[in-house]
Amino acid sequence: MIEVFKTNVQEVEQSIFIVGKLLEHFPNSAINFDLEDCDKILRVHGSSISNQKIIELLDSYGYYCEVLL
């Protein structure tokens, strides 16, 4: 399953930090950002991921995140 999210992450350093935190919760997932996209896309590819958990985790670090439909 691949989920795509719109975020407000701006900096590469921020994205590296968030990917690390997400991998703690979803260790067998492939996670990356596309900061060149106007929606600052976060992609999470894994077998058992939780959209709500991802949104809550980013929110806990002060970042906006919503599922991109």
All heavy atoms as TSV, in Angstrom:
chain	resi	resn	atom	element	x	y	z
A	1	MET	N	N	0.838	-1.167	0.000
A	1	MET	CA	C	0.000	0.000	0.000
A	1	MET	C	C	0.887	1.235	0.000
A	1	MET	O	O	1.883	1.306	0.707
A	1	MET	CB	C	-0.907	-0.045	1.246
A	1	MET	CG	C	-1.450	1.289	1.659
A	1	MET	SD	S	-2.298	1.394	3.256
A	1	MET	CE	C	-3.079	-0.153	3.470
A	2	ILE	N	N	0.522	2.218	-0.815
A	2	ILE	CA	C	1.237	3.494	-0.854
A	2	ILE	C	C	0.256	4.586	-0.462
A	2	ILE	O	O	-0.833	4.679	-1.023
A	2	ILE	CB	C	1.816	3.792	-2.253
A	2	ILE	CG1	C	2.833	2.731	-2.654
A	2	ILE	CG2	C	2.453	5.184	-2.272
A	2	ILE	CD1	C	3.379	2.902	-4.053
A	3	GLU	N	N	0.638	5.383	0.509
A	3	GLU	CA	C	-0.170	6.537	0.909
A	3	GLU	C	C	0.620	7.804	0.607
A	3	GLU	O	O	1.847	7.842	0.766
A	3	GLU	CB	C	-0.508	6.484	2.399
A	3	GLU	CG	C	-1.450	5.368	2.766
A	3	GLU	CD	C	-2.860	5.531	2.192
A	3	GLU	OE1	O	-3.237	6.645	1.760
A	3	GLU	OE2	O	-3.585	4.528	2.171
A	4	VAL	N	N	-0.089	8.826	0.165
A	4	VAL	CA	C	0.530	10.093	-0.202
A	4	VAL	C	C	-0.111	11.194	0.633
A	4	VAL	O	O	-1.334	11.264	0.751
A	4	VAL	CB	C	0.342	10.375	-1.708
A	4	VAL	CG1	C	1.005	11.687	-2.093
A	4	VAL	CG2	C	0.904	9.232	-2.547
A	5	PHE	N	N	0.737	12.044	1.204
A	5	PHE	CA	C	0.277	13.101	2.095
A	5	PHE	C	C	0.797	14.455	1.631
A	5	PHE	O	O	1.913	14.560	1.132
A	5	PHE	CB	C	0.799	12.863	3.520
A	5	PHE	CG	C	0.380	11.558	4.121
A	5	PHE	CD1	C	1.131	10.409	3.909
A	5	PHE	CD2	C	-0.764	11.476	4.886
A	5	PHE	CE1	C	0.750	9.192	4.465
A	5	PHE	CE2	C	-1.160	10.269	5.445
A	5	PHE	CZ	C	-0.402	9.123	5.232
A	6	LYS	N	N	-0.005	15.478	1.859
A	6	LYS	CA	C	0.399	16.867	1.673
A	6	LYS	C	C	0.907	17.359	3.026
A	6	LYS	O	O	0.255	17.132	4.049
A	6	LYS	CB	C	-0.810	17.693	1.228
A	6	LYS	CG	C	-0.545	19.162	1.101
A	6	LYS	CD	C	-1.811	19.871	0.651
A	6	LYS	CE	C	-1.576	21.365	0.544
A	6	LYS	NZ	N	-2.786	22.063	0.048
A	7	THR	N	N	2.068	18.029	3.042
A	7	THR	CA	C	2.643	18.511	4.301
A	7	THR	C	C	3.093	19.963	4.145
A	7	THR	O	O	3.051	20.519	3.050
A	7	THR	CB	C	3.857	17.667	4.736
A	7	THR	OG1	O	4.985	17.995	3.910
A	7	THR	CG2	C	3.569	16.173	4.670
A	8	ASN	N	N	3.560	20.522	5.242
A	8	ASN	CA	C	4.185	21.849	5.200
A	8	ASN	C	C	5.665	21.781	5.555
A	8	ASN	O	O	6.265	22.779	5.939
A	8	ASN	CB	C	3.442	22.834	6.107
A	8	ASN	CG	C	3.584	22.505	7.587
A	8	ASN	OD1	O	3.966	21.395	7.948
A	8	ASN	ND2	N	3.270	23.461	8.440
A	9	VAL	N	N	6.269	20.611	5.406
A	9	VAL	CA	C	7.702	20.439	5.661
A	9	VAL	C	C	8.465	21.188	4.567
A	9	VAL	O	O	8.172	21.029	3.381
A	9	VAL	CB	C	8.074	18.941	5.671
A	9	VAL	CG1	C	9.570	18.755	5.792
A	9	VAL	CG2	C	7.335	18.229	6.802
A	10	GLN	N	N	9.404	22.026	4.959
A	10	GLN	CA	C	10.116	22.878	4.001
A	10	GLN	C	C	11.564	22.473	3.771
A	10	GLN	O	O	12.068	22.575	2.660
A	10	GLN	CB	C	10.087	24.334	4.483
A	10	GLN	CG	C	8.698	24.905	4.631
A	10	GLN	CD	C	7.987	25.080	3.301
A	10	GLN	OE1	O	8.605	25.461	2.315
A	10	GLN	NE2	N	6.701	24.777	3.276
A	11	GLU	N	N	12.244	22.035	4.822
A	11	GLU	CA	C	13.690	21.832	4.768
A	11	GLU	C	C	14.057	20.354	4.715
A	11	GLU	O	O	13.374	19.517	5.303
A	11	GLU	CB	C	14.355	22.456	5.997
A	11	GLU	CG	C	14.043	23.924	6.203
A	11	GLU	CD	C	14.620	24.801	5.108
A	11	GLU	OE1	O	15.690	24.452	4.564
A	11	GLU	OE2	O	14.002	25.832	4.800
A	12	VAL	N	N	15.165	20.063	4.052
A	12	VAL	CA	C	15.658	18.687	3.954
A	12	VAL	C	C	15.925	18.119	5.345
A	12	VAL	O	O	15.597	16.967	5.629
A	12	VAL	CB	C	16.934	18.632	3.082
A	12	VAL	CG1	C	17.566	17.254	3.134
A	12	VAL	CG2	C	16.611	19.021	1.651
A	13	GLU	N	N	16.490	18.931	6.233
A	13	GLU	CA	C	16.796	18.465	7.583
A	13	GLU	C	C	15.527	18.041	8.316
A	13	GLU	O	O	15.519	17.049	9.053
A	13	GLU	CB	C	17.518	19.558	8.385
A	13	GLU	CG	C	18.896	19.894	7.879
A	13	GLU	CD	C	18.876	20.849	6.679
A	13	GLU	OE1	O	17.815	21.437	6.363
A	13	GLU	OE2	O	19.924	20.981	6.031
A	14	GLN	N	N	14.446	18.802	8.120
A	14	GLN	CA	C	13.167	18.458	8.734
A	14	GLN	C	C	12.667	17.116	8.188
A	14	GLN	O	O	12.185	16.268	8.942
A	14	GLN	CB	C	12.115	19.536	8.442
A	14	GLN	CG	C	12.430	20.876	9.054
A	14	GLN	CD	C	11.522	21.982	8.527
A	14	GLN	OE1	O	11.060	21.932	7.395
A	14	GLN	NE2	N	11.272	22.980	9.365
A	15	SER	N	N	12.777	16.945	6.886
A	15	SER	CA	C	12.281	15.704	6.270
A	15	SER	C	C	13.080	14.493	6.746
A	15	SER	O	O	12.502	13.433	7.001
A	15	SER	CB	C	12.307	15.802	4.743
A	15	SER	OG	O	13.626	15.826	4.244
A	16	ILE	N	N	14.388	14.647	6.919
A	16	ILE	CA	C	15.223	13.543	7.409
A	16	ILE	C	C	14.800	13.156	8.827
A	16	ILE	O	O	14.675	11.974	9.150
A	16	ILE	CB	C	16.712	13.926	7.340
A	16	ILE	CG1	C	17.160	14.042	5.887
A	16	ILE	CG2	C	17.573	12.924	8.105
A	16	ILE	CD1	C	18.527	14.674	5.699
A	17	PHE	N	N	14.561	14.151	9.672
A	17	PHE	CA	C	14.119	13.910	11.037
A	17	PHE	C	C	12.783	13.154	11.044
A	17	PHE	O	O	12.614	12.157	11.758
A	17	PHE	CB	C	13.987	15.246	11.776
A	17	PHE	CG	C	13.357	15.128	13.132
A	17	PHE	CD1	C	14.088	14.679	14.218
A	17	PHE	CD2	C	12.016	15.461	13.316
A	17	PHE	CE1	C	13.503	14.568	15.475
A	17	PHE	CE2	C	11.425	15.358	14.568
A	17	PHE	CZ	C	12.165	14.903	15.647
A	18	ILE	N	N	11.838	13.620	10.254
A	18	ILE	CA	C	10.503	13.012	10.226
A	18	ILE	C	C	10.556	11.590	9.676
A	18	ILE	O	O	9.908	10.690	10.223
A	18	ILE	CB	C	9.526	13.882	9.411
A	18	ILE	CG1	C	9.281	15.188	10.169
A	18	ILE	CG2	C	8.217	13.151	9.153
A	18	ILE	CD1	C	8.572	16.249	9.365
A	19	VAL	N	N	11.311	11.367	8.620
A	19	VAL	CA	C	11.445	10.009	8.080
A	19	VAL	C	C	11.985	9.077	9.158
A	19	VAL	O	O	11.493	7.963	9.346
A	19	VAL	CB	C	12.335	9.990	6.819
A	19	VAL	CG1	C	12.725	8.564	6.442
A	19	VAL	CG2	C	11.617	10.666	5.653
A	20	GLY	N	N	12.979	9.527	9.911
A	20	GLY	CA	C	13.533	8.713	11.000
A	20	GLY	C	C	12.487	8.360	12.044
A	20	GLY	O	O	12.398	7.213	12.497
A	21	LYS	N	N	11.690	9.350	12.430
A	21	LYS	CA	C	10.635	9.105	13.420
A	21	LYS	C	C	9.565	8.172	12.875
A	21	LYS	O	O	9.078	7.279	13.592
A	21	LYS	CB	C	10.002	10.429	13.873
A	21	LYS	CG	C	10.936	11.299	14.672
A	21	LYS	CD	C	11.401	10.591	15.936
A	21	LYS	CE	C	12.320	11.434	16.765
A	21	LYS	NZ	N	12.826	10.722	17.945
A	22	LEU	N	N	9.190	8.341	11.625
A	22	LEU	CA	C	8.184	7.457	11.017
A	22	LEU	C	C	8.702	6.023	10.914
A	22	LEU	O	O	7.951	5.071	11.122
A	22	LEU	CB	C	7.769	7.975	9.643
A	22	LEU	CG	C	6.881	9.227	9.641
A	22	LEU	CD1	C	6.739	9.773	8.225
A	22	LEU	CD2	C	5.519	8.918	10.235
A	23	LEU	N	N	9.985	5.873	10.616
A	23	LEU	CA	C	10.559	4.526	10.511
A	23	LEU	C	C	10.582	3.813	11.862
A	23	LEU	O	O	10.566	2.585	11.909
A	23	LEU	CB	C	11.960	4.582	9.902
A	23	LEU	CG	C	11.994	4.824	8.394
A	23	LEU	CD1	C	13.416	5.084	7.928
A	23	LEU	CD2	C	11.376	3.648	7.633
A	24	GLU	N	N	10.604	4.576	12.964
A	24	GLU	CA	C	10.510	3.952	14.286
A	24	GLU	C	C	9.153	3.272	14.467
A	24	GLU	O	O	9.051	2.244	15.132
A	24	GLU	CB	C	10.702	5.007	15.382
A	24	GLU	CG	C	12.109	5.538	15.481
A	24	GLU	CD	C	12.235	6.651	16.511
A	24	GLU	OE1	O	11.297	6.861	17.308
A	24	GLU	OE2	O	13.291	7.329	16.507
A	25	HIS	N	N	8.121	3.854	13.883
A	25	HIS	CA	C	6.757	3.313	13.999
A	25	HIS	C	C	6.415	2.329	12.882
A	25	HIS	O	O	5.598	1.433	13.073
A	25	HIS	CB	C	5.741	4.457	14.005
A	25	HIS	CG	C	5.837	5.325	15.213
A	25	HIS	ND1	N	5.173	5.042	16.385
A	25	HIS	CD2	C	6.549	6.459	15.442
A	25	HIS	CE1	C	5.452	5.974	17.281
A	25	HIS	NE2	N	6.296	6.835	16.737
A	26	PHE	N	N	7.023	2.525	11.709
A	26	PHE	CA	C	6.745	1.680	10.540
A	26	PHE	C	C	8.078	1.217	9.946
A	26	PHE	O	O	8.489	1.667	8.873
A	26	PHE	CB	C	5.930	2.468	9.496
A	26	PHE	CG	C	4.699	3.114	10.061
A	26	PHE	CD1	C	4.667	4.473	10.342
A	26	PHE	CD2	C	3.566	2.359	10.326
A	26	PHE	CE1	C	3.529	5.078	10.870
A	26	PHE	CE2	C	2.419	2.946	10.856
A	26	PHE	CZ	C	2.408	4.301	11.128
A	27	PRO	N	N	8.777	0.316	10.663
A	27	PRO	CA	C	10.173	-0.005	10.317
A	27	PRO	C	C	10.376	-0.685	8.965
A	27	PRO	O	O	11.463	-0.599	8.402
A	27	PRO	CB	C	10.624	-0.916	11.458
A	27	PRO	CG	C	9.363	-1.456	12.045
A	27	PRO	CD	C	8.323	-0.398	11.848
A	28	ASN	N	N	9.390	-1.340	8.422
A	28	ASN	CA	C	9.568	-2.039	7.143
A	28	ASN	C	C	8.975	-1.265	5.984
A	28	ASN	O	O	8.638	-1.845	4.959
A	28	ASN	CB	C	8.965	-3.442	7.221
A	28	ASN	CG	C	9.686	-4.298	8.247
A	28	ASN	OD1	O	10.918	-4.263	8.333
A	28	ASN	ND2	N	8.943	-5.033	9.041
A	29	SER	N	N	8.873	0.041	6.142
A	29	SER	CA	C	8.272	0.889	5.119
A	29	SER	C	C	9.336	1.673	4.361
A	29	SER	O	O	10.422	1.923	4.871
A	29	SER	CB	C	7.298	1.878	5.758
A	29	SER	OG	O	6.260	1.193	6.420
A	30	ALA	N	N	8.975	2.059	3.139
A	30	ALA	CA	C	9.797	2.986	2.360
A	30	ALA	C	C	9.126	4.352	2.471
A	30	ALA	O	O	7.950	4.494	2.128
A	30	ALA	CB	C	9.872	2.537	0.907
A	31	ILE	N	N	9.870	5.338	2.975
A	31	ILE	CA	C	9.297	6.645	3.259
A	31	ILE	C	C	10.185	7.706	2.630
A	31	ILE	O	O	11.403	7.674	2.782
A	31	ILE	CB	C	9.203	6.873	4.785
A	31	ILE	CG1	C	8.388	5.763	5.443
A	31	ILE	CG2	C	8.619	8.255	5.082
A	31	ILE	CD1	C	8.420	5.769	6.958
A	32	ASN	N	N	9.560	8.651	1.905
A	32	ASN	CA	C	10.342	9.733	1.324
A	32	ASN	C	C	9.493	10.978	1.134
A	32	ASN	O	O	8.266	10.916	1.134
A	32	ASN	CB	C	10.991	9.310	0.007
A	32	ASN	CG	C	9.974	8.957	-1.054
A	32	ASN	OD1	O	9.216	9.805	-1.494
A	32	ASN	ND2	N	9.953	7.703	-1.462
A	33	PHE	N	N	10.172	12.102	0.985
A	33	PHE	CA	C	9.542	13.387	0.727
A	33	PHE	C	C	9.891	13.855	-0.671
A	33	PHE	O	O	10.972	13.555	-1.184
A	33	PHE	CB	C	10.058	14.451	1.705
A	33	PHE	CG	C	9.343	14.473	3.025
A	33	PHE	CD1	C	9.808	13.709	4.084
A	33	PHE	CD2	C	8.222	15.261	3.211
A	33	PHE	CE1	C	9.162	13.736	5.310
A	33	PHE	CE2	C	7.567	15.290	4.430
A	33	PHE	CZ	C	8.027	14.530	5.482
A	34	ASP	N	N	8.985	14.605	-1.275
A	34	ASP	CA	C	9.260	15.349	-2.502
A	34	ASP	C	C	9.050	16.817	-2.162
A	34	ASP	O	O	7.938	17.342	-2.265
A	34	ASP	CB	C	8.322	14.911	-3.629
A	34	ASP	CG	C	8.598	15.653	-4.928
A	34	ASP	OD1	O	9.470	16.548	-4.942
A	34	ASP	OD2	O	7.929	15.360	-5.937
A	35	LEU	N	N	10.114	17.466	-1.708
A	35	LEU	CA	C	10.023	18.856	-1.283
A	35	LEU	C	C	9.986	19.826	-2.458
A	35	LEU	O	O	9.690	21.012	-2.279
A	35	LEU	CB	C	11.182	19.206	-0.337
A	35	LEU	CG	C	11.238	18.395	0.960
A	35	LEU	CD1	C	12.435	18.831	1.798
A	35	LEU	CD2	C	9.952	18.522	1.751
A	36	GLU	N	N	10.256	19.326	-3.665
A	36	GLU	CA	C	10.170	20.167	-4.858
A	36	GLU	C	C	8.712	20.372	-5.271
A	36	GLU	O	O	8.382	21.360	-5.919
A	36	GLU	CB	C	10.940	19.524	-6.021
A	36	GLU	CG	C	12.414	19.320	-5.744
A	36	GLU	CD	C	13.153	20.637	-5.573
A	36	GLU	OE1	O	12.869	21.578	-6.327
A	36	GLU	OE2	O	13.995	20.721	-4.659
A	37	ASP	N	N	7.834	19.464	-4.902
A	37	ASP	CA	C	6.419	19.557	-5.228
A	37	ASP	C	C	5.780	20.664	-4.394
A	37	ASP	O	O	6.158	20.876	-3.233
A	37	ASP	CB	C	5.734	18.221	-4.944
A	37	ASP	CG	C	4.296	18.187	-5.425
A	37	ASP	OD1	O	3.407	18.676	-4.692
A	37	ASP	OD2	O	4.074	17.685	-6.541
A	38	CYS	N	N	4.811	21.364	-4.960
A	38	CYS	CA	C	4.170	22.473	-4.226
A	38	CYS	C	C	3.448	21.998	-2.975
A	38	CYS	O	O	3.242	22.771	-2.039
A	38	CYS	CB	C	3.208	23.227	-5.142
A	38	CYS	SG	S	1.801	22.264	-5.711
A	39	ASP	N	N	3.058	20.710	-2.924
A	39	ASP	CA	C	2.374	20.149	-1.761
A	39	ASP	C	C	3.321	19.489	-0.766
A	39	ASP	O	O	2.887	18.894	0.209
A	39	ASP	CB	C	1.312	19.133	-2.200
A	39	ASP	CG	C	0.113	19.802	-2.859
A	39	ASP	OD1	O	-0.222	20.939	-2.470
A	39	ASP	OD2	O	-0.490	19.180	-3.750
A	40	LYS	N	N	4.648	19.593	-1.014
A	40	LYS	CA	C	5.651	19.009	-0.100
A	40	LYS	C	C	5.257	17.573	0.258
A	40	LYS	O	O	5.041	17.209	1.406
A	40	LYS	CB	C	5.811	19.845	1.164
A	40	LYS	CG	C	6.063	21.316	0.905
A	40	LYS	CD	C	7.299	21.562	0.064
A	40	LYS	CE	C	7.529	23.057	-0.123
A	40	LYS	NZ	N	8.497	23.334	-1.168
A	41	ILE	N	N	5.197	16.739	-0.760
A	41	ILE	CA	C	4.635	15.385	-0.689
A	41	ILE	C	C	5.447	14.465	0.223
A	41	ILE	O	O	6.675	14.420	0.155
A	41	ILE	CB	C	4.575	14.769	-2.099
A	41	ILE	CG1	C	3.649	15.585	-2.999
A	41	ILE	CG2	C	4.172	13.311	-2.071
A	41	ILE	CD1	C	2.212	15.597	-2.574
A	42	LEU	N	N	4.726	13.726	1.051
A	42	LEU	CA	C	5.282	12.630	1.843
A	42	LEU	C	C	4.673	11.344	1.309
A	42	LEU	O	O	3.449	11.223	1.218
A	42	LEU	CB	C	4.929	12.799	3.318
A	42	LEU	CG	C	5.139	11.575	4.231
A	42	LEU	CD1	C	6.618	11.191	4.311
A	42	LEU	CD2	C	4.565	11.831	5.610
A	43	ARG	N	N	5.517	10.375	0.923
A	43	ARG	CA	C	5.041	9.072	0.458
A	43	ARG	C	C	5.482	8.003	1.440
A	43	ARG	O	O	6.641	7.976	1.851
A	43	ARG	CB	C	5.615	8.739	-0.921
A	43	ARG	CG	C	5.030	9.538	-2.035
A	43	ARG	CD	C	5.555	9.048	-3.404
A	43	ARG	NE	N	5.168	9.970	-4.440
A	43	ARG	CZ	C	5.840	11.072	-4.766
A	43	ARG	NH1	N	6.949	11.373	-4.121
A	43	ARG	NH2	N	5.412	11.866	-5.720
A	44	VAL	N	N	4.525	7.152	1.780
A	44	VAL	CA	C	4.817	6.046	2.681
A	44	VAL	C	C	4.335	4.768	2.000
A	44	VAL	O	O	3.162	4.637	1.666
A	44	VAL	CB	C	4.110	6.228	4.046
A	44	VAL	CG1	C	4.479	5.076	4.975
A	44	VAL	CG2	C	4.475	7.562	4.674
A	45	HIS	N	N	5.274	3.847	1.780
A	45	HIS	CA	C	4.965	2.573	1.135
A	45	HIS	C	C	5.256	1.457	2.127
A	45	HIS	O	O	6.392	1.262	2.534
A	45	HIS	CB	C	5.819	2.412	-0.121
A	45	HIS	CG	C	5.556	1.146	-0.871
A	45	HIS	ND1	N	6.437	0.626	-1.773
A	45	HIS	CD2	C	4.502	0.299	-0.860
A	45	HIS	CE1	C	5.952	-0.495	-2.274
A	45	HIS	NE2	N	4.777	-0.709	-1.726
A	46	GLY	N	N	4.191	0.770	2.527
A	46	GLY	CA	C	4.365	-0.311	3.489
A	46	GLY	C	C	3.137	-1.183	3.560
A	46	GLY	O	O	2.079	-0.847	3.028
A	47	SER	N	N	3.273	-2.308	4.225
A	47	SER	CA	C	2.163	-3.264	4.294
A	47	SER	C	C	1.165	-2.927	5.390
A	47	SER	O	O	-0.017	-3.239	5.265
A	47	SER	CB	C	2.703	-4.681	4.491
A	47	SER	OG	O	3.486	-4.729	5.669
A	48	SER	N	N	1.603	-2.298	6.456
A	48	SER	CA	C	0.673	-1.978	7.553
A	48	SER	C	C	0.965	-0.593	8.080
A	48	SER	O	O	1.696	-0.417	9.054
A	48	SER	CB	C	0.787	-3.007	8.671
A	48	SER	OG	O	2.096	-3.006	9.197
A	49	ILE	N	N	0.418	0.409	7.391
A	49	ILE	CA	C	0.608	1.786	7.822
A	49	ILE	C	C	-0.741	2.376	8.233
A	49	ILE	O	O	-1.787	1.919	7.785
A	49	ILE	CB	C	1.270	2.644	6.727
A	49	ILE	CG1	C	0.461	2.612	5.433
A	49	ILE	CG2	C	2.689	2.213	6.484
A	49	ILE	CD1	C	1.013	3.457	4.338
A	50	SER	N	N	-0.687	3.368	9.091
A	50	SER	CA	C	-1.893	4.006	9.600
A	50	SER	C	C	-1.855	5.490	9.254
A	50	SER	O	O	-0.989	6.218	9.752
A	50	SER	CB	C	-1.979	3.837	11.116
A	50	SER	OG	O	-2.912	4.734	11.665
A	51	ASN	N	N	-2.781	5.914	8.385
A	51	ASN	CA	C	-2.841	7.330	8.026
A	51	ASN	C	C	-2.976	8.205	9.259
A	51	ASN	O	O	-2.305	9.230	9.370
A	51	ASN	CB	C	-4.024	7.597	7.090
A	51	ASN	CG	C	-3.821	6.990	5.726
A	51	ASN	OD1	O	-2.737	6.529	5.394
A	51	ASN	ND2	N	-4.862	6.995	4.922
A	52	GLN	N	N	-3.855	7.811	10.158
A	52	GLN	CA	C	-4.103	8.614	11.357
A	52	GLN	C	C	-2.847	8.725	12.211
A	52	GLN	O	O	-2.528	9.796	12.726
A	52	GLN	CB	C	-5.258	8.026	12.166
A	52	GLN	CG	C	-5.745	8.932	13.271
A	52	GLN	CD	C	-6.252	10.283	12.763
A	52	GLN	OE1	O	-6.873	10.370	11.705
A	52	GLN	NE2	N	-5.961	11.334	13.493
A	53	LYS	N	N	-2.111	7.642	12.368
A	53	LYS	CA	C	-0.879	7.652	13.163
A	53	LYS	C	C	0.168	8.568	12.520
A	53	LYS	O	O	0.865	9.313	13.213
A	53	LYS	CB	C	-0.339	6.226	13.309
A	53	LYS	CG	C	0.904	6.127	14.143
A	53	LYS	CD	C	0.617	6.465	15.594
A	53	LYS	CE	C	1.864	6.301	16.432
A	53	LYS	NZ	N	1.671	6.801	17.783
A	54	ILE	N	N	0.271	8.538	11.205
A	54	ILE	CA	C	1.232	9.389	10.493
A	54	ILE	C	C	0.864	10.858	10.687
A	54	ILE	O	O	1.717	11.687	11.014
A	54	ILE	CB	C	1.283	9.012	9.001
A	54	ILE	CG1	C	1.926	7.628	8.851
A	54	ILE	CG2	C	2.050	10.058	8.197
A	54	ILE	CD1	C	1.778	7.005	7.486
A	55	ILE	N	N	-0.418	11.182	10.529
A	55	ILE	CA	C	-0.877	12.555	10.705
A	55	ILE	C	C	-0.635	13.014	12.140
A	55	ILE	O	O	-0.135	14.122	12.376
A	55	ILE	CB	C	-2.359	12.673	10.311
A	55	ILE	CG1	C	-2.506	12.475	8.789
A	55	ILE	CG2	C	-2.945	14.013	10.750
A	55	ILE	CD1	C	-3.931	12.283	8.314
A	56	GLU	N	N	-0.958	12.166	13.102
A	56	GLU	CA	C	-0.755	12.512	14.518
A	56	GLU	C	C	0.719	12.718	14.835
A	56	GLU	O	O	1.089	13.620	15.591
A	56	GLU	CB	C	-1.334	11.424	15.420
A	56	GLU	CG	C	-2.837	11.387	15.449
A	56	GLU	CD	C	-3.396	10.183	16.200
A	56	GLU	OE1	O	-2.602	9.401	16.777
A	56	GLU	OE2	O	-4.622	10.026	16.201
A	57	LEU	N	N	1.583	11.873	14.271
A	57	LEU	CA	C	3.010	11.986	14.533
A	57	LEU	C	C	3.561	13.300	13.997
A	57	LEU	O	O	4.274	14.020	14.710
A	57	LEU	CB	C	3.762	10.797	13.926
A	57	LEU	CG	C	5.232	10.705	14.291
A	57	LEU	CD1	C	5.383	10.392	15.780
A	57	LEU	CD2	C	5.926	9.635	13.489
A	58	LEU	N	N	3.230	13.641	12.755
A	58	LEU	CA	C	3.702	14.912	12.211
A	58	LEU	C	C	3.143	16.076	13.012
A	58	LEU	O	O	3.858	17.035	13.295
A	58	LEU	CB	C	3.344	15.042	10.729
A	58	LEU	CG	C	4.466	14.594	9.784
A	58	LEU	CD1	C	4.564	13.090	9.716
A	58	LEU	CD2	C	4.314	15.198	8.424
A	59	ASP	N	N	1.875	15.986	13.397
A	59	ASP	CA	C	1.247	17.043	14.193
A	59	ASP	C	C	1.977	17.221	15.531
A	59	ASP	O	O	2.169	18.345	15.992
A	59	ASP	CB	C	-0.228	16.720	14.418
A	59	ASP	CG	C	-0.938	17.815	15.181
A	59	ASP	OD1	O	-0.999	18.957	14.674
A	59	ASP	OD2	O	-1.432	17.542	16.293
A	60	SER	N	N	2.406	16.119	16.138
A	60	SER	CA	C	3.086	16.203	17.434
A	60	SER	C	C	4.418	16.945	17.340
A	60	SER	O	O	4.913	17.455	18.337
A	60	SER	CB	C	3.295	14.799	18.020
A	60	SER	OG	O	4.332	14.111	17.344
A	61	TYR	N	N	4.993	17.008	16.131
A	61	TYR	CA	C	6.244	17.751	15.911
A	61	TYR	C	C	5.981	19.118	15.288
A	61	TYR	O	O	6.905	19.803	14.875
A	61	TYR	CB	C	7.204	16.934	15.058
A	61	TYR	CG	C	7.747	15.740	15.786
A	61	TYR	CD1	C	7.308	14.454	15.478
A	61	TYR	CD2	C	8.662	15.893	16.815
A	61	TYR	CE1	C	7.788	13.353	16.174
A	61	TYR	CE2	C	9.143	14.793	17.509
A	61	TYR	CZ	C	8.700	13.532	17.175
A	61	TYR	OH	O	9.174	12.439	17.873
A	62	GLY	N	N	4.698	19.497	15.198
A	62	GLY	CA	C	4.358	20.834	14.727
A	62	GLY	C	C	4.198	20.973	13.232
A	62	GLY	O	O	4.223	22.098	12.712
A	63	TYR	N	N	4.025	19.871	12.524
A	63	TYR	CA	C	3.874	19.926	11.072
A	63	TYR	C	C	2.451	19.582	10.653
A	63	TYR	O	O	1.789	18.748	11.271
A	63	TYR	CB	C	4.848	18.954	10.381
A	63	TYR	CG	C	6.282	19.327	10.615
A	63	TYR	CD1	C	7.045	18.629	11.541
A	63	TYR	CD2	C	6.872	20.381	9.944
A	63	TYR	CE1	C	8.373	18.973	11.784
A	63	TYR	CE2	C	8.191	20.732	10.174
A	63	TYR	CZ	C	8.926	20.029	11.083
A	63	TYR	OH	O	10.231	20.379	11.321
A	64	TYR	N	N	2.032	20.206	9.571
A	64	TYR	CA	C	0.728	19.940	8.977
A	64	TYR	C	C	0.864	18.717	8.065
A	64	TYR	O	O	1.848	18.564	7.365
A	64	TYR	CB	C	0.286	21.156	8.164
A	64	TYR	CG	C	-0.922	20.912	7.317
A	64	TYR	CD1	C	-2.200	20.942	7.865
A	64	TYR	CD2	C	-0.787	20.642	5.961
A	64	TYR	CE1	C	-3.318	20.709	7.085
A	64	TYR	CE2	C	-1.895	20.419	5.175
A	64	TYR	CZ	C	-3.151	20.449	5.746
A	64	TYR	OH	O	-4.250	20.221	4.966
A	65	CYS	N	N	-0.165	17.875	8.069
A	65	CYS	CA	C	-0.152	16.672	7.227
A	65	CYS	C	C	-1.589	16.256	6.955
A	65	CYS	O	O	-2.397	16.177	7.879
A	65	CYS	CB	C	0.602	15.548	7.942
A	65	CYS	SG	S	0.730	14.020	7.015
A	66	GLU	N	N	-1.908	16.008	5.687
A	66	GLU	CA	C	-3.227	15.479	5.332
A	66	GLU	C	C	-3.078	14.519	4.177
A	66	GLU	O	O	-2.158	14.634	3.353
A	66	GLU	CB	C	-4.205	16.597	4.962
A	66	GLU	CG	C	-3.973	17.204	3.609
A	66	GLU	CD	C	-5.054	18.197	3.198
A	66	GLU	OE1	O	-5.364	19.098	3.987
A	66	GLU	OE2	O	-5.560	18.057	2.080
A	67	VAL	N	N	-3.984	13.537	4.122
A	67	VAL	CA	C	-3.972	12.566	3.033
A	67	VAL	C	C	-4.292	13.300	1.740
A	67	VAL	O	O	-5.218	14.103	1.671
A	67	VAL	CB	C	-5.001	11.437	3.276
A	67	VAL	CG1	C	-5.058	10.497	2.095
A	67	VAL	CG2	C	-4.648	10.681	4.546
A	68	LEU	N	N	-3.504	13.036	0.717
A	68	LEU	CA	C	-3.735	13.629	-0.601
A	68	LEU	C	C	-4.536	12.640	-1.422
A	68	LEU	O	O	-4.105	11.504	-1.634
A	68	LEU	CB	C	-2.395	13.932	-1.257
A	68	LEU	CG	C	-2.402	14.930	-2.407
A	68	LEU	CD1	C	-2.918	16.286	-1.941
A	68	LEU	CD2	C	-1.006	15.078	-2.973
A	69	LEU	N	N	-5.700	13.075	-1.839
A	69	LEU	CA	C	-6.597	12.177	-2.601
A	69	LEU	C	C	-6.389	12.319	-4.084
A	69	LEU	O	O	-6.005	13.302	-4.591
A	69	LEU	CB	C	-8.045	12.462	-2.245
A	69	LEU	CG	C	-8.366	12.337	-0.757
A	69	LEU	CD1	C	-9.801	12.761	-0.505
A	69	LEU	CD2	C	-8.172	10.903	-0.288
